[in-house]
Amino acid sequence: MWKTYDELIDLIPDDSYVIDYIIGLHWTRVHSEMGIGAAMILKGGKIKVFKQGGQLFCIRR
């Protein structure tokens, strides 16, 4: 299983930076210099909800 993750990570340039990210209750979105990606969260631990800069964030731990 980890071989697939390693192959995907190897495709990301070393000088690429994350511009913004959001971790929600069911989805995670990442915006980088390369574009935007999203992934569904299948399961997780405790959820922390907080407000920052007028936006509501939910984080799974």
Number of C-alpha atoms within 10 A of each C-alpha: 5 7 8 9 9 10 10 10 11 10 8 11 9 8 6 10 12 12 12 11 14 15 17 17 18 13 12 15 15 15 15 14 11 12 9 13 11 13 11 12 13 8 8 11 8 8 13 11 12 10 9 7 5 6 7 11 15 15 16 15 8
